[in-house]
């Protein structure tokens, strides 16, 4: 049997548990360490996954010799420093989305990975989904032609998290755009071929989250007194080469139903991620292609399996730090534009 990859977690909350549940099913992986400032969360995690080394200080954990890789599952404002510390300590790192609070932090993380010659992966799972891989093959084979436009939608009618720090801009970096919009932005950017973003314009609105719930909150009552993020973000991104992207993201909006989707339109055809459809012209008619079978696997599991393969040296990461950095620049541009009330350049 191949040598086991020994993994430690910085942050042992919900997303760490989701990752650990996947890793514990892999015979070539051992979860050896956990770190959290919450003694209760750490104890629960350690007991469930039989973790032998526990820490309250990540700076001590990353020095653990009996550990090959680290997954950073902390709130956004605690992504950069633990990641850089772990990389410099010789560990390969997976950091959950979004990569950081801003592009400046993300750039420092990428540079730390290069300097330490370690591998940095970002927790973007939607690109691993069966539907995404089908669309990506259509794009690679040129069947959609030059991609011109992407529409990103990550919309909740009333999905303000009632836990964590999701409503606090100083700790999260923003609201739905950086929390759920980032998933669809990165998916669209990946499907488009990862063009360089050059400009962004956006508007953002807060009109529900900063008030007591006026209707039944399906996710529970949130803390409106500390709510400083947007409810709704709408934006437009321009890319080098002429392609563009429209973005819609909300925690709370008056719409019919929640939407999580990416649509792309090219010169020869288009595609929808959910539901998966391809739109083309064939035999003189317009046709909608619905694959009879696109594959069947869990994107989150595929993400974790891919990371371990990367750590083992068997494959390159599908979502490297550089991909996270470009997405972070897009997020920064949209937030900056909304604050300034005009389009901004993305450098």
C-alpha positions as CSV (number, residue, x, y, z in Angstrom):
1,X,0.0,0.0,0.0
2,X,1.2,3.5,-0.8
3,X,2.4,5.7,2.0
4,X,-0.5,7.4,3.7
5,X,-1.0,11.2,3.3
6,X,-1.3,12.7,6.7
7,X,-3.7,15.6,6.8
8,X,-4.4,18.3,9.4
9,X,-7.3,20.7,9.7
10,X,-7.1,24.4,10.7
11,X,-10.7,25.1,11.6
12,X,-12.8,22.1,12.6
13,X,-16.4,23.4,11.9
14,X,-18.9,22.3,9.3
15,X,-16.9,22.5,6.1
16,X,-13.9,20.7,7.8
17,X,-16.3,17.9,8.8
18,X,-17.6,17.6,5.2
19,X,-14.0,17.2,4.0
20,X,-13.0,14.8,6.7
21,X,-16.0,12.5,6.0
22,X,-14.6,12.2,2.4
23,X,-11.0,11.7,3.5
24,X,-11.7,9.1,6.1
25,X,-13.1,6.8,3.3
26,X,-9.8,7.0,1.5
27,X,-7.4,4.2,2.6
28,X,-4.3,6.2,1.7
29,X,-5.2,9.2,3.9
30,X,-5.0,9.6,7.7
31,X,-6.4,12.6,9.6
32,X,-3.7,13.3,12.2
33,X,-4.3,16.8,13.5
34,X,-7.0,19.5,14.2
35,X,-6.8,23.1,15.3
36,X,-9.5,25.4,16.5
37,X,-10.0,28.2,19.0
38,X,-13.3,26.6,20.0
39,X,-12.5,23.8,22.5
40,X,-16.0,22.3,22.0
41,X,-15.7,22.2,18.2
42,X,-12.2,20.8,18.4
43,X,-13.1,18.1,20.9
44,X,-16.1,17.0,18.8
45,X,-14.0,16.8,15.6
46,X,-11.2,14.9,17.3
47,X,-13.5,12.3,18.8
48,X,-15.4,11.8,15.5
49,X,-12.3,11.4,13.4
50,X,-10.0,9.9,16.0
51,X,-7.5,12.7,15.7
52,X,-4.4,12.2,17.8
53,X,-2.9,15.8,17.8
54,X,-5.1,18.8,18.7
55,X,-4.1,22.4,18.9
56,X,-5.6,25.8,19.7
57,X,-2.8,27.7,17.9
58,X,-2.2,26.9,14.2
59,X,1.3,28.2,14.4
60,X,2.2,25.3,16.6
61,X,0.2,22.8,14.5
62,X,2.0,23.5,11.2
63,X,5.3,22.5,12.9
64,X,4.0,19.0,13.4
65,X,6.4,16.7,11.5
66,X,4.0,13.9,11.3
67,X,1.8,15.8,8.8
68,X,2.1,16.2,5.0
69,X,-0.8,18.5,4.1
70,X,-3.2,21.1,5.7
71,X,-6.7,22.1,4.9
72,X,-7.7,25.6,6.0
73,X,-11.4,25.7,6.9
74,X,-11.5,28.9,8.9
75,X,-13.7,32.0,8.3
76,X,-12.4,34.2,5.4
77,X,-10.4,36.6,7.5
78,X,-8.3,33.7,8.8
79,X,-7.4,32.2,5.4
80,X,-4.2,34.0,4.6
81,X,-1.9,33.7,7.6
82,X,-2.6,30.0,8.4
83,X,-2.1,29.2,4.7
84,X,1.2,31.0,4.5
85,X,2.4,29.5,7.7
86,X,1.6,26.0,6.6
87,X,3.3,26.5,3.2
88,X,6.4,27.8,4.8
89,X,6.4,24.9,7.2
90,X,6.6,22.6,4.1
91,X,3.0,21.5,4.0
92,X,0.8,21.4,0.9
93,X,-2.4,23.3,1.4
94,X,-6.0,23.3,0.4
95,X,-7.9,26.5,1.4
96,X,-11.6,26.8,1.2
97,X,-13.3,29.4,-1.0
98,X,-13.1,32.3,-1.2
99,X,-9.3,32.2,-1.3
100,X,-8.9,35.3,0.9
101,X,-10.4,38.6,1.9
102,X,-9.0,40.3,-1.1
103,X,-6.5,39.9,-4.0
104,X,-3.6,41.4,-2.1
105,X,-3.9,38.6,0.5
106,X,-4.4,36.0,-2.3
107,X,-1.3,37.2,-4.1
108,X,0.8,36.8,-0.9
109,X,-0.5,33.2,-0.6
110,X,0.4,32.4,-4.2
111,X,3.9,33.9,-3.7
112,X,4.4,31.9,-0.5
113,X,3.5,28.7,-2.4
114,X,6.1,29.5,-5.1
115,X,8.8,30.4,-2.6
116,X,8.2,27.3,-0.6
117,X,7.8,25.0,-3.6
118,X,4.6,23.6,-2.1
119,X,1.2,23.1,-3.7
120,X,-1.6,25.4,-3.0
121,X,-5.2,24.4,-4.1
122,X,-8.5,26.3,-3.7
123,X,-11.7,24.6,-2.6
124,X,-13.7,25.2,-5.8
125,X,-15.8,22.1,-6.2
126,X,-18.3,23.0,-8.8
127,X,-15.8,22.7,-11.7
128,X,-15.5,19.0,-10.8
129,X,-19.2,18.4,-11.3
130,X,-20.3,16.0,-14.2
131,X,-22.2,18.9,-15.9
132,X,-19.2,21.2,-15.7
133,X,-16.9,18.5,-17.2
134,X,-19.3,18.0,-20.1
135,X,-19.5,21.7,-20.9
136,X,-15.7,22.0,-20.6
137,X,-15.3,19.2,-23.2
138,X,-17.6,21.1,-25.6
139,X,-15.5,24.2,-25.1
140,X,-12.2,22.5,-25.5
141,X,-13.3,20.8,-28.7
142,X,-14.4,24.1,-30.1
143,X,-18.0,23.0,-30.5
144,X,-19.3,26.3,-28.9
145,X,-16.9,28.4,-30.8
146,X,-15.4,31.5,-29.2
147,X,-17.1,32.1,-25.8
148,X,-18.5,35.6,-25.8
149,X,-20.7,35.8,-22.6
150,X,-21.4,34.1,-19.3
151,X,-24.3,34.7,-17.0
152,X,-23.7,33.9,-13.3
153,X,-26.6,33.4,-10.9
154,X,-26.3,32.5,-7.2
155,X,-29.6,33.8,-5.9
156,X,-31.5,33.0,-2.7
157,X,-34.9,34.3,-2.0
158,X,-34.3,34.3,1.8
159,X,-31.0,32.5,2.6
160,X,-29.2,34.7,5.1
161,X,-27.0,32.4,7.3
162,X,-28.1,32.6,10.9
163,X,-24.7,31.2,12.1
164,X,-21.1,32.1,11.8
165,X,-19.8,35.5,10.6
166,X,-21.5,35.6,7.2
167,X,-23.2,39.0,7.9
168,X,-20.0,40.8,9.1
169,X,-18.1,42.4,6.3
170,X,-15.0,43.0,8.4
171,X,-14.6,39.3,9.0
172,X,-16.1,37.9,5.8
173,X,-15.1,40.4,3.1
174,X,-18.6,40.8,1.9
175,X,-22.0,39.0,1.6
176,X,-23.5,36.7,-1.0
177,X,-21.1,37.7,-3.8
178,X,-18.0,36.5,-1.9
179,X,-19.8,33.6,-0.2
180,X,-22.0,31.9,-2.9
181,X,-21.4,34.1,-5.9
182,X,-17.8,33.1,-5.9
183,X,-18.7,29.5,-6.7
184,X,-20.5,30.4,-9.9
185,X,-18.0,33.1,-10.9
186,X,-15.2,30.6,-10.6
187,X,-17.2,27.9,-12.5
188,X,-18.0,30.4,-15.3
189,X,-14.4,31.6,-15.5
190,X,-13.1,28.0,-15.7
191,X,-15.6,27.1,-18.5
192,X,-14.7,30.3,-20.4
193,X,-11.0,29.2,-20.4
194,X,-9.8,31.5,-17.6
195,X,-9.5,34.8,-19.5
196,X,-7.8,37.7,-17.7
197,X,-10.4,40.1,-16.3
198,X,-9.7,43.8,-17.1
199,X,-12.8,45.7,-15.8
200,X,-15.8,45.5,-13.5
201,X,-18.9,47.4,-12.7
202,X,-21.4,46.6,-10.0
203,X,-24.2,47.8,-7.8
204,X,-25.1,46.4,-4.4
205,X,-28.0,46.8,-2.1
206,X,-28.9,46.1,1.6
207,X,-32.5,46.3,2.4
208,X,-33.5,43.1,4.3
209,X,-30.6,41.7,6.2
210,X,-30.1,44.9,8.3
211,X,-33.7,44.7,9.7
212,X,-35.5,42.1,11.8
213,X,-37.0,39.3,9.7
214,X,-40.4,40.5,8.3
215,X,-41.3,37.0,7.1
216,X,-40.6,33.5,8.1
217,X,-36.8,32.9,7.8
218,X,-36.3,29.3,6.6
219,X,-32.7,29.4,7.8
220,X,-33.5,30.9,11.2
221,X,-33.4,34.5,12.4
222,X,-30.1,36.2,11.7
223,X,-28.4,39.0,13.7
224,X,-29.6,42.1,11.9
225,X,-27.7,44.3,14.3
226,X,-24.3,43.1,13.1
227,X,-25.3,42.7,9.4
228,X,-23.0,44.9,7.3
229,X,-22.9,43.0,4.0
230,X,-25.0,43.3,0.8
231,X,-28.3,41.4,0.3
232,X,-28.1,41.7,-3.5
233,X,-25.1,42.2,-5.8
234,X,-25.4,42.6,-9.6
235,X,-22.4,43.2,-11.8
236,X,-20.6,43.1,-15.1
237,X,-17.1,41.9,-15.8
238,X,-15.1,42.5,-19.0
239,X,-12.2,40.2,-20.1
240,X,-9.2,40.5,-22.3
241,X,-10.2,39.4,-25.8
242,X,-13.7,40.8,-25.6
243,X,-15.7,38.3,-23.6
244,X,-17.9,39.4,-20.7
245,X,-19.8,38.1,-17.7
246,X,-23.0,39.2,-15.9
247,X,-23.2,38.4,-12.2
248,X,-26.3,38.2,-9.9
249,X,-26.0,37.0,-6.3
250,X,-28.2,37.4,-3.3
251,X,-28.8,36.2,0.3
252,X,-32.2,37.9,0.2
253,X,-34.2,39.0,-2.9
254,X,-37.8,39.1,-3.9
255,X,-37.8,36.4,-6.6
256,X,-39.7,33.2,-7.4
257,X,-37.1,30.7,-6.3
258,X,-33.5,30.1,-5.5
259,X,-31.2,29.9,-8.6
260,X,-27.7,28.5,-8.8
261,X,-26.6,28.4,-12.5
262,X,-24.1,29.4,-15.1
263,X,-24.9,29.9,-18.7
264,X,-22.4,30.5,-21.4
265,X,-22.9,31.7,-25.0
266,X,-20.4,31.3,-27.8
267,X,-20.3,32.0,-31.5
268,X,-21.3,28.4,-32.4
269,X,-23.3,27.3,-29.4
270,X,-24.2,27.8,-25.8
271,X,-24.7,25.8,-22.6
272,X,-26.5,25.8,-19.3
273,X,-24.9,24.1,-16.3
274,X,-28.1,23.4,-14.3
275,X,-30.1,21.9,-15.9
276,X,-27.4,20.7,-18.2
277,X,-28.2,21.6,-21.8
278,X,-26.3,22.4,-24.9
279,X,-27.7,24.9,-27.5
280,X,-26.7,24.5,-31.1
281,X,-27.7,24.9,-34.7
282,X,-27.8,21.5,-36.6
283,X,-29.3,20.5,-39.9
284,X,-30.8,23.9,-40.4
285,X,-32.6,24.0,-37.1
286,X,-32.0,25.2,-33.6
287,X,-31.6,22.2,-31.2
288,X,-31.3,21.7,-27.5
289,X,-29.1,18.9,-26.5
290,X,-29.7,17.1,-23.2
291,X,-27.1,14.5,-22.5
292,X,-28.6,11.1,-21.6
293,X,-25.8,10.4,-19.2
294,X,-23.2,12.9,-18.1
295,X,-21.5,10.8,-15.4
296,X,-22.4,10.2,-11.8
297,X,-20.1,11.4,-9.1
298,X,-20.1,13.8,-6.2
299,X,-18.2,17.0,-7.0
300,X,-17.1,17.6,-3.4
301,X,-15.7,14.1,-3.2
302,X,-13.9,14.5,-6.5
303,X,-12.4,17.8,-5.3
304,X,-10.9,16.1,-2.2
305,X,-9.7,13.1,-4.2
306,X,-8.1,15.4,-6.7
307,X,-6.3,17.3,-3.9
308,X,-4.9,14.1,-2.4
309,X,-3.7,13.0,-5.8
310,X,-2.0,16.4,-6.2
311,X,-0.3,16.1,-2.7
312,X,0.9,12.6,-3.7
313,X,2.3,14.0,-6.9
314,X,0.1,11.9,-9.2
315,X,-1.7,14.9,-10.8
316,X,-1.7,18.7,-11.1
317,X,-4.3,20.5,-9.1
318,X,-7.4,21.4,-11.1
319,X,-7.9,24.6,-9.0
320,X,-4.5,26.1,-8.3
321,X,-3.8,29.3,-6.3
322,X,-3.5,31.3,-9.5
323,X,-7.1,30.4,-10.4
324,X,-8.2,31.6,-6.9
325,X,-6.3,34.8,-7.4
326,X,-8.0,35.7,-10.6
327,X,-11.4,35.1,-9.1
328,X,-10.4,37.2,-6.1
329,X,-9.5,40.1,-8.5
330,X,-12.9,39.8,-10.0
331,X,-14.6,40.0,-6.6
332,X,-12.4,42.9,-5.6
333,X,-13.3,44.7,-8.8
334,X,-17.0,44.3,-8.3
335,X,-16.9,45.4,-4.7
336,X,-14.7,48.4,-5.6
337,X,-17.0,49.4,-8.4
338,X,-20.1,49.3,-6.1
339,X,-18.3,51.5,-3.6
340,X,-17.1,54.1,-6.2
341,X,-20.2,54.1,-8.4
342,X,-18.3,53.5,-11.6
343,X,-16.5,50.9,-13.6
344,X,-13.0,50.1,-12.3
345,X,-10.0,48.5,-13.9
346,X,-8.8,45.1,-12.9
347,X,-5.0,44.9,-13.0
